[in-house]
Every structure is written in C-alpha cells, then in structure tokens.
Amino acid sequence: MPTVLRFGALRVVFYPNDHRPPQVHVIGYGHEAVFELNIFTGRVSIRENYGFPLRDLAAIERVLVQNLAALISAWESFHGIA
C-alpha cells in the first residue's frame, strides 16, 4: 500500500484493491479511518473510523481537503484510471 501523504505521525495510503469512489486510508496512533475523495465538490467524507477521536477526524479532514487534487491524481494514476 503506497503512502501518498504524511503529516505528523499519520500516513495517508490507498490499497491496491480499492475501488471507486476514490478513497484514502489514514493510519496512525493505532487507528485507521477511511475517507472518500470528491474532486467535484472539493470535499472529503468519512466512511469508516476505527479509533480516531472526533477532533482528530476534523483536523485530518482539513489536511485531506488541502491536498485533495494531488490525492485524487495519485489514486487515479495508481489504479490506472485517467
């Protein structure tokens, strides 16, 4: 699973078998959360959370939105979708 972004002690990755919609997994501190990426709305949405406190999810979401275009580009490049 390639790491496409790091911030603080967190890694943002995607899995080779991930499917649409584009999504990333944020891993750190023994927790994991899955966020769907939507380039058309400029938003991300939490799909699954395994242990992150709500305040951390809000901070993670802000970083993902700031990097949204790059994350979607990396996801599409890795999965062979133009």
N, CA, C and O of each residue as an XYZ file, in Angstrom:
328
protein
N       0.840     -1.171      0.000
C       0.000      0.000      0.000
C       0.887      1.236      0.000
O       1.621      1.480      0.958
N       0.820      2.005     -1.057
C       1.680      3.181     -1.162
C       1.241      4.309     -0.234
O       0.051      4.580     -0.074
N       2.221      4.951      0.367
C       1.962      6.140      1.177
C       1.992      7.337      0.242
O       2.992      7.569     -0.438
N       0.905      8.099      0.203
C       0.820      9.238     -0.707
C       0.950     10.575      0.017
O       1.121     11.611     -0.626
N       0.871     10.563      1.340
C       1.000     11.795      2.111
C       1.315     11.420      3.551
O       0.818     10.424      4.076
N       2.146     12.231      4.170
C       2.434     12.099      5.602
C       2.240     13.457      6.246
O       2.638     14.480      5.689
N       1.635     13.465      7.408
C       1.569     14.687      8.206
C       1.506     14.275      9.663
O       0.720     13.415     10.061
N       2.365     14.920     10.447
C       2.506     14.494     11.832
C       2.928     13.032     11.855
O       3.824     12.617     11.121
N       2.272     12.267     12.705
C       2.564     10.835     12.803
C       1.622     10.005     11.937
O       1.554      8.786     12.088
N       0.895     10.656     11.031
C      -0.115      9.952     10.228
C       0.375      9.695      8.809
O       1.103     10.495      8.222
N      -0.046      8.559      8.283
C       0.224      8.201      6.886
C      -1.102      8.137      6.150
O      -2.095      7.641      6.683
N      -1.114      8.639      4.925
C      -2.283      8.535      4.059
C      -1.910      7.548      2.953
O      -0.960      7.767      2.203
N      -2.664      6.474      2.867
C      -2.352      5.395      1.922
C      -3.614      5.013      1.152
O      -4.727      5.385      1.523
N      -3.409      4.259      0.068
C      -4.536      3.559     -0.528
C      -4.109      2.144     -0.805
O      -2.923      1.854     -0.962
N      -5.086      1.264     -0.864
C      -4.832     -0.147     -1.073
C      -4.959     -0.468     -2.554
O      -5.782      0.128     -3.248
N      -4.155     -1.399     -3.044
C      -4.220     -1.759     -4.465
C      -5.608     -2.221     -4.915
O      -5.973     -2.019     -6.073
N      -6.375     -2.828     -4.035
C      -7.688     -3.346     -4.435
C      -8.822     -2.361     -4.140
O      -9.994     -2.729     -4.225
N      -8.485     -1.102     -3.793
C      -9.528     -0.105     -3.574
C     -10.292      0.129     -4.868
O      -9.753     -0.040     -5.962
N     -11.536      0.515     -4.730
C     -12.427      0.721     -5.873
C     -12.981      2.130     -5.795
O     -12.781      2.834     -4.805
N     -13.673      2.533     -6.836
C     -14.333      3.843     -6.823
C     -15.418      3.850     -5.773
O     -16.002      2.798     -5.513
N     -15.712      4.950     -5.170
C     -15.107      6.256     -5.392
C     -13.692      6.308     -4.826
O     -13.347      5.518     -3.948
N     -12.869      7.237     -5.325
C     -11.517      7.359     -4.791
C     -11.564      7.518     -3.274
O     -12.410      8.230     -2.732
N     -10.655      6.852     -2.617
C     -10.640      6.853     -1.156
C      -9.224      6.704     -0.647
O      -8.362      6.149     -1.329
N      -8.990      7.197      0.542
C      -7.698      7.024      1.190
C      -7.921      6.498      2.600
O      -8.978      6.690      3.200
N      -6.905      5.839      3.101
C      -6.901      5.320      4.461
C      -5.870      6.131      5.236
O      -4.725      6.263      4.804
N      -6.271      6.664      6.363
C      -5.363      7.420      7.216
C      -5.036      6.534      8.413
O      -5.925      6.065      9.124
N      -3.742      6.316      8.615
C      -3.288      5.361      9.623
C      -2.304      6.047     10.571
O      -1.394      6.753     10.137
N      -2.501      5.828     11.860
C      -1.567      6.347     12.849
C      -2.103      6.173     14.252
O      -3.311      6.055     14.453
N      -1.207      6.157     15.220
C      -1.559      6.014     16.640
C      -2.390      4.758     16.917
O      -3.161      4.723     17.876
N      -2.238      3.739     16.089
C      -3.005      2.514     16.269
C      -4.436      2.613     15.758
O      -5.250      1.734     16.038
N      -4.757      3.670     15.010
C      -6.099      3.884     14.481
C      -6.056      3.904     12.958
O      -4.991      4.019     12.350
N      -7.233      3.791     12.359
C      -7.362      3.917     10.910
C      -8.729      4.506     10.592
O      -9.725      4.193     11.242
N      -8.755      5.364      9.582
C     -10.015      5.927      9.094
C      -9.972      5.934      7.575
O      -8.910      6.095      6.973
N     -11.131      5.759      6.965
C     -11.248      5.762      5.509
C     -12.060      6.987      5.106
O     -13.150      7.229      5.623
N     -11.503      7.753      4.171
C     -12.168      8.947      3.663
C     -12.380      8.818      2.165
O     -11.463      8.432      1.439
N     -13.579      9.136      1.695
C     -13.851      9.209      0.267
C     -13.488     10.603     -0.216
O     -13.698     11.592      0.486
N     -12.939     10.669     -1.427
C     -12.467     11.918     -2.008
C     -13.385     12.333     -3.142
O     -13.697     11.518     -4.011
N     -13.824     13.581     -3.151
C     -14.693     14.058     -4.220
C     -14.132     15.346     -4.803
O     -14.282     16.422     -4.224
N     -13.486     15.222     -5.949
C     -12.869     16.379     -6.595
C     -13.909     17.391     -7.068
O     -13.620     18.586     -7.136
N     -15.113     16.928     -7.395
C     -16.133     17.820     -7.942
C     -16.692     18.772     -6.883
O     -17.026     19.916     -7.192
N     -16.791     18.310     -5.659
C     -17.318     19.173     -4.599
C     -16.204     19.798     -3.761
O     -16.449     20.724     -2.988
N     -14.976     19.290     -3.916
C     -13.870     19.786     -3.106
C     -13.949     19.321     -1.663
O     -13.376     19.938     -0.765
N     -14.661     18.233     -1.454
C     -14.877     17.728     -0.093
C     -14.336     16.314      0.057
O     -14.089     15.604     -0.918
N     -14.164     15.943      1.295
C     -13.901     14.553      1.648
C     -14.963     14.152      2.652
O     -15.504     14.995      3.367
N     -15.257     12.875      2.704
C     -16.246     12.412      3.686
C     -15.738     11.149      4.349
O     -15.176     10.261      3.707
N     -15.949     11.096      5.637
C     -15.530      9.923      6.404
C     -16.457      8.766      6.072
O     -17.679      8.910      6.096
N     -15.871      7.626      5.764
C     -16.666      6.432      5.510
C     -16.580      5.452      6.668
O     -17.572      4.827      7.043
N     -15.394      5.324      7.227
C     -15.195      4.399      8.344
C     -14.170      4.995      9.295
O     -13.233      5.671      8.869
N     -14.352      4.744     10.572
C     -13.400      5.205     11.574
C     -13.171      4.088     12.576
O     -14.106      3.530     13.149
N     -11.906      3.784     12.766
C     -11.529      2.756     13.730
C     -10.613      3.373     14.776
O      -9.406      3.129     14.783
N     -11.206      4.183     15.670
C     -10.481      4.645     16.834
C     -10.101      6.104     16.925
O      -9.779      6.564     18.020
N     -10.119      6.864     15.839
C      -9.743      8.272     15.940
C     -10.813      9.062     16.695
O     -12.004      8.875     16.442
N     -10.408      9.944     17.620
C     -11.371     10.844     18.257
C     -11.929     11.834     17.224
O     -11.277     12.112     16.217
N     -13.121     12.360     17.473
C     -13.768     13.272     16.530
C     -12.907     14.502     16.232
O     -12.851     14.941     15.083
N     -12.244     15.060     17.224
C     -11.428     16.255     16.973
C     -10.285     15.938     16.016
O      -9.910     16.780     15.201
N      -9.728     14.737     16.107
C      -8.665     14.348     15.185
C      -9.218     14.172     13.773
O      -8.552     14.532     12.802
N     -10.423     13.624     13.648
C     -11.025     13.447     12.326
C     -11.223     14.782     11.625
O     -11.009     14.882     10.417
N     -11.627     15.801     12.360
C     -11.822     17.133     11.772
C     -10.488     17.692     11.264
O     -10.432     18.272     10.180
N      -9.437     17.522     12.029
C      -8.115     18.007     11.615
C      -7.611     17.228     10.410
O      -7.039     17.815      9.491
N      -7.814     15.925     10.399
C      -7.412     15.095      9.263
C      -8.163     15.531      8.010
O      -7.573     15.661      6.938
N      -9.450     15.752      8.150
C     -10.269     16.169      7.006
C      -9.736     17.472      6.402
O      -9.682     17.601      5.179
N      -9.348     18.425      7.226
C      -8.815     19.694      6.725
C      -7.555     19.469      5.887
O      -7.400     20.071      4.824
N      -6.661     18.611      6.360
C      -5.427     18.334      5.618
C      -5.748     17.628      4.302
O      -5.145     17.941      3.275
N      -6.676     16.693      4.317
C      -7.038     15.987      3.096
C      -7.641     16.937      2.068
O      -7.336     16.834      0.879
N      -8.491     17.859      2.510
C      -9.088     18.837      1.585
C      -7.989     19.720      0.983
O      -8.038     20.033     -0.206
N      -7.015     20.119      1.776
C      -5.915     20.945      1.272
C      -5.099     20.225      0.204
O      -4.473     20.869     -0.637
N      -5.104     18.903      0.233
C      -4.306     18.096     -0.689
C      -5.172     17.271     -1.643
O      -4.692     16.318     -2.256
N      -6.431     17.638     -1.764
C      -7.405     16.815     -2.485
C      -7.008     16.528     -3.928
O      -7.036     15.371     -4.346
N      -6.643     17.537     -4.693
C      -6.309     17.324     -6.107
C      -5.137     16.358     -6.251
O      -5.175     15.470     -7.102
N      -4.108     16.515     -5.440
C      -2.941     15.630     -5.507
C      -3.304     14.204     -5.099
O      -2.809     13.245     -5.690
N      -4.165     14.061     -4.094
C      -4.572     12.721     -3.648
C      -5.371     11.997     -4.725
O      -5.148     10.812     -4.972
N      -6.293     12.698     -5.362
C      -7.087     12.063     -6.417
C      -6.209     11.722     -7.607
O      -6.358     10.654     -8.200
N      -5.305     12.606     -7.961
C      -4.391     12.331     -9.064
C      -3.547     11.088     -8.787
O      -3.371     10.247     -9.668
N      -3.028     10.971     -7.569
C      -2.233      9.802     -7.197
C      -3.080      8.536     -7.213
O      -2.619      7.488     -7.666
N      -4.324      8.626     -6.718
C      -5.216      7.466     -6.694
C      -5.506      6.991     -8.111
O      -5.431      5.797     -8.397
N      -5.837      7.928     -8.997
C      -6.162      7.560    -10.378
C      -4.942      7.030    -11.116
O      -5.055      6.091    -11.904
N      -3.792      7.614    -10.871
C      -2.557      7.142    -11.508
C      -2.235      5.721    -11.064
O      -1.907      4.870    -11.891
N      -2.326      5.461     -9.778
C      -2.014      4.130     -9.244
C      -2.994      3.073     -9.753
O      -2.595      1.950    -10.064
N      -4.275      3.435     -9.837
C      -5.291      2.477    -10.252
C      -5.507      2.443    -11.759
O      -6.377      1.717    -12.240
N      -4.719      3.226    -12.520
C      -4.799      3.184    -13.968
C      -6.049      3.809    -14.542
O      -6.541      3.389    -15.588
N      -6.562      4.818    -13.851
C      -7.765      5.495    -14.307
C      -7.378      6.908    -14.706
O      -6.788      7.646    -13.917
N      -7.710      7.276    -15.925
C      -7.340      8.620    -16.397
C      -8.401      9.632    -16.067
O      -8.252     10.810    -16.391
